[in-house]
Amino acid sequence: MNLLSIDHWQPGQELRLPALFLHIQNAQELDTILHDCAPTQPLTIFNSQTIIFTGEKSQLSHQEFTYPLHLYLGDPVGERCRQLVDIVAQLRHPQTGCPWDLAQTPTSLTPYIIEEAYEVVHAIGTGQSAAIQEELGDLLLQVVLQSQIAQEMGEFSLAEVAASISEKLIRRHPHVFGELVVADVAVVRQNWEAIKQQEQGHSLTEKLHHYMATFPALIAAGKIYQKLHLQDPEHLNLSINSQTLNEQFQAFLAQPDQEHLGRLLFMLAAWGTAHHLDPNLALSIMNQSIVEQHNLKV
């Protein structure tokens, strides 16, 4: 906890939460501290005898307090996350929990992870902040649920999940958390891949098989091409340019079978990836356009 005194704190200074201000002498000092706090900031005002107020800043009415008093500013992120963890734990309680939640396993929940991820992407596409917030919450629930079940099985906890990704981010950003100096984004990506290779030690073949097994085919095609093009272009026995694309398209028209279609789709995905385009997103946009045109005609 960040222990502070109004005498050693300057207005506008960034607060590291949670924070405890001791011996606030008057209303002006209290207002100065709370001025830059968000309306949803959780806080507790108390003195040596009792708690005077606890709640959010927006609920604090203009009332006369007896000074001096003390102010505790909670960490809204930590407190809300803790609340979510406690709710999920209650849902999974063997005696008083929810029958549906208790019946779930890591495997049974995997479809919801995929569905909620797609919902987040769709919400971001709409640009509606309320929808994005809601869908991110649904996706976060899946992370907490998986972690809760793993904790019950003695495997890992949400704290270990958070610690793991925090450590990874620090390792893979030596230009932020270390002394490394980088020139541009391209160098950042190169360093990331080099560090990732050192950590995992996977061969090129293992990586390609991972892409193929993990991602939808269209996304996997772009990743496979990108990895081959960056690490081993000599083994990419598929020259992709405007001429070969046209040739493959003509071959498909002449013989429209799975093999020719697959080769054409791979080449299109690779060509789009090479031009920093997302093949899956491009197809999604086209699907939406077709559906909207159909709705206009109905």
C-alpha positions in Angstrom: 0.0 0.0 0.0 1.2 3.5 -0.8 1.3 5.4 2.5 1.1 9.2 1.9 0.9 12.5 3.8 -0.8 15.5 2.3 2.4 17.4 3.2 4.5 15.2 0.8 2.0 14.9 -2.0 1.5 17.4 -4.9 -1.8 17.9 -6.8 -1.7 16.2 -10.2 0.9 13.7 -8.9 0.1 10.2 -10.1 -1.3 8.0 -7.4 -0.3 4.4 -7.1 -3.3 2.6 -5.7 -4.2 1.5 -3.1 -3.1 4.6 -1.2 -3.6 5.8 2.4 -3.6 9.5 3.3 -3.2 10.2 7.0 -4.0 13.3 9.0 -6.0 15.3 6.4 -6.7 18.6 8.2 -9.5 20.3 6.3 -12.1 20.0 3.4 -9.8 21.8 1.0 -7.1 19.1 1.4 -9.7 16.4 1.0 -11.1 18.0 -2.2 -7.5 18.4 -3.6 -6.8 14.7 -3.2 -10.1 13.6 -4.7 -10.2 16.1 -7.5 -8.5 13.9 -10.1 -10.1 10.6 -8.9 -12.7 9.0 -11.2 -16.3 9.0 -10.0 -16.1 5.2 -9.5 -13.0 5.4 -7.3 -13.6 3.3 -4.2 -12.7 5.1 -1.0 -13.1 5.0 2.8 -13.0 8.0 5.1 -12.3 7.3 8.8 -10.9 8.7 12.0 -9.4 7.1 15.1 -12.8 6.1 16.4 -14.9 4.9 13.4 -15.5 4.7 9.7 -17.2 7.8 8.5 -17.9 6.9 4.8 -17.2 4.0 2.5 -18.3 3.7 -1.2 -17.5 5.4 -4.5 -16.5 9.0 -4.9 -19.7 9.7 -6.8 -21.7 8.7 -3.7 -19.8 11.1 -1.4 -22.2 13.9 -0.5 -21.0 17.4 0.4 -21.1 17.1 4.2 -19.2 18.5 7.1 -16.6 16.2 8.5 -14.7 16.5 11.8 -11.1 16.9 11.0 -8.4 15.5 11.1 -9.4 12.4 9.3 -7.8 9.7 7.1 -8.6 8.6 3.5 -8.1 5.2 2.0 -8.2 5.0 -1.8 -8.8 1.5 -3.0 -7.5 -0.1 -6.2 -10.6 -0.3 -8.4 -9.0 -2.8 -10.8 -7.8 -5.1 -8.0 -11.0 -4.9 -6.0 -13.3 -5.6 -9.0 -11.1 -8.5 -10.2 -11.2 -9.9 -6.6 -15.0 -9.6 -6.6 -15.2 -11.5 -9.9 -12.8 -14.2 -8.6 -15.0 -14.5 -5.5 -18.2 -14.7 -7.5 -16.8 -17.5 -9.7 -15.6 -19.4 -6.6 -19.1 -19.2 -5.2 -20.6 -20.4 -8.4 -18.3 -23.4 -8.2 -18.9 -24.1 -4.5 -19.7 -27.8 -4.1 -22.6 -27.3 -1.7 -24.1 -23.9 -2.6 -22.9 -23.3 -6.1 -24.7 -23.3 -9.4 -25.4 -26.8 -10.9 -24.4 -25.6 -14.4 -21.1 -24.1 -13.4 -20.3 -27.1 -11.3 -20.9 -29.4 -14.2 -18.3 -27.5 -16.4 -14.9 -28.8 -17.3 -12.0 -27.1 -19.1 -13.0 -29.0 -22.2 -16.8 -28.2 -22.0 -15.9 -24.5 -21.7 -13.6 -24.3 -24.7 -16.4 -23.5 -27.2 -17.4 -20.5 -25.1 -13.8 -19.1 -25.2 -13.9 -19.1 -29.0 -17.4 -17.7 -29.2 -16.7 -14.9 -26.7 -13.4 -14.0 -28.5 -15.4 -13.6 -31.8 -18.0 -11.5 -29.9 -15.2 -9.2 -28.7 -13.9 -8.8 -32.2 -17.4 -8.0 -33.5 -18.0 -5.5 -30.7 -14.7 -3.7 -31.5 -15.8 -3.6 -35.1 -18.9 -1.7 -34.1 -16.9 0.9 -32.2 -19.5 0.9 -29.4 -17.7 1.1 -26.1 -20.5 -0.3 -24.0 -20.6 -3.4 -26.2 -16.9 -3.8 -26.1 -16.9 -3.5 -22.3 -19.6 -6.2 -22.0 -17.9 -8.6 -24.4 -14.5 -8.2 -22.8 -16.2 -9.0 -19.5 -17.7 -12.2 -21.0 -14.2 -13.2 -22.3 -12.6 -12.4 -18.9 -15.1 -14.7 -17.2 -13.8 -17.6 -19.3 -10.2 -16.9 -18.1 -11.4 -16.8 -14.5 -13.5 -19.9 -14.8 -10.7 -21.9 -16.4 -8.3 -20.7 -13.7 -10.8 -21.6 -10.9 -11.3 -25.1 -12.2 -7.5 -25.6 -12.5 -7.0 -24.3 -9.0 -9.6 -26.8 -7.7 -7.6 -29.5 -9.5 -4.4 -28.4 -7.9 -2.8 -27.3 -11.2 -2.6 -23.5 -11.1 -4.4 -20.3 -10.0 -5.4 -17.0 -11.6 -2.5 -15.4 -9.8 -0.1 -17.8 -11.5 -1.7 -17.1 -14.9 -1.2 -13.3 -14.3 2.3 -13.8 -13.1 3.2 -15.9 -16.1 2.1 -13.4 -18.7 3.6 -10.5 -16.7 7.0 -12.3 -16.7 6.7 -13.1 -20.4 5.9 -9.5 -21.3 8.9 -8.2 -19.3 11.2 -10.8 -20.9 10.1 -10.0 -24.4 10.3 -6.3 -24.1 13.9 -5.7 -23.1 13.7 -2.3 -24.9 11.1 -1.2 -22.3 12.2 -3.1 -19.2 15.9 -3.4 -20.0 18.7 -1.6 -21.6 18.1 -2.6 -25.2 17.6 0.2 -27.8 15.5 -0.5 -30.9 15.1 1.5 -34.0 11.6 0.6 -35.2 8.7 -1.9 -35.0 10.4 -4.3 -37.3 13.3 -4.7 -34.9 10.8 -5.2 -32.0 9.2 -8.1 -33.9 12.6 -9.6 -34.7 13.6 -9.5 -31.0 10.3 -10.9 -30.0 10.6 -13.9 -32.3 14.2 -14.5 -31.3 13.4 -14.4 -27.6 10.4 -16.7 -28.2 12.6 -19.2 -30.0 15.0 -19.2 -27.2 12.2 -19.8 -24.7 10.4 -22.6 -26.6 13.1 -24.1 -28.7 10.5 -25.4 -31.2 11.7 -26.4 -34.6 10.2 -24.9 -37.7 8.3 -28.0 -38.4 6.8 -28.1 -34.9 5.7 -24.5 -35.3 4.0 -25.1 -38.6 2.2 -28.1 -37.1 1.1 -25.9 -34.2 -0.4 -23.4 -36.5 -2.2 -26.0 -38.5 -3.6 -27.7 -35.4 -4.5 -24.5 -33.5 -6.0 -22.0 -35.9 -8.8 -22.0 -38.5 -7.4 -22.9 -41.9 -7.5 -19.4 -43.4 -5.6 -17.9 -40.5 -3.2 -20.8 -40.3 -2.4 -20.3 -44.0 -1.2 -16.8 -43.5 0.9 -17.7 -40.4 2.4 -20.7 -42.2 3.4 -18.6 -45.2 4.8 -15.8 -42.9 6.9 -18.2 -40.9 8.3 -20.0 -44.0 8.9 -16.7 -45.7 10.8 -15.3 -42.8 12.7 -18.3 -41.6 13.2 -20.6 -44.6 12.1 -19.1 -47.9 14.0 -21.8 -49.8 11.5 -24.5 -48.6 8.5 -22.5 -49.8 8.0 -24.3 -53.0 5.3 -21.9 -54.0 6.2 -18.7 -55.8 3.5 -16.2 -55.0 3.1 -13.2 -57.3 0.5 -11.7 -59.6 1.4 -14.1 -62.4 1.2 -17.3 -60.3 -2.0 -16.2 -58.7 -3.6 -15.7 -62.1 -2.2 -19.1 -63.2 -3.7 -20.8 -60.2 -7.0 -19.1 -60.6 -7.2 -20.3 -64.2 -6.2 -23.8 -63.1 -9.1 -23.8 -60.6 -11.5 -22.6 -63.2 -10.4 -25.4 -65.5 -10.6 -28.0 -62.8 -12.6 -26.8 -59.8 -11.7 -29.5 -57.1 -10.5 -29.4 -53.5 -6.8 -29.5 -54.4 -6.9 -26.5 -56.8 -9.3 -24.5 -54.5 -7.0 -25.2 -51.5 -3.9 -24.1 -53.4 -5.7 -20.9 -54.6 -6.9 -20.0 -51.1 -3.5 -20.6 -49.6 -1.9 -18.3 -52.2 -4.5 -15.6 -51.6 -4.0 -15.8 -47.9 -0.3 -15.7 -48.3 -0.5 -12.8 -50.8 -2.7 -10.8 -48.4 -0.4 -11.6 -45.4 2.6 -10.4 -47.4 0.8 -7.1 -47.9 0.0 -6.8 -44.2 -3.6 -7.7 -44.6 -5.7 -10.1 -42.5 -7.3 -12.7 -44.8 -9.8 -13.8 -42.2 -10.8 -10.2 -41.5 -11.1 -9.5 -45.2 -13.4 -12.4 -45.7 -15.5 -11.4 -42.6 -15.9 -7.9 -44.1 -17.0 -9.4 -47.4 -19.5 -11.7 -45.6 -21.0 -8.7 -43.8 -21.2 -6.8 -47.0 -23.1 -9.6 -48.8 -25.5 -10.0 -45.9 -26.2 -6.3 -45.7 -26.9 -6.2 -49.5 -29.3 -9.1 -49.1 -31.1 -7.4 -46.3 -31.6 -4.3 -48.4 -33.2 -6.3 -51.1 -35.6 -8.1 -48.8 
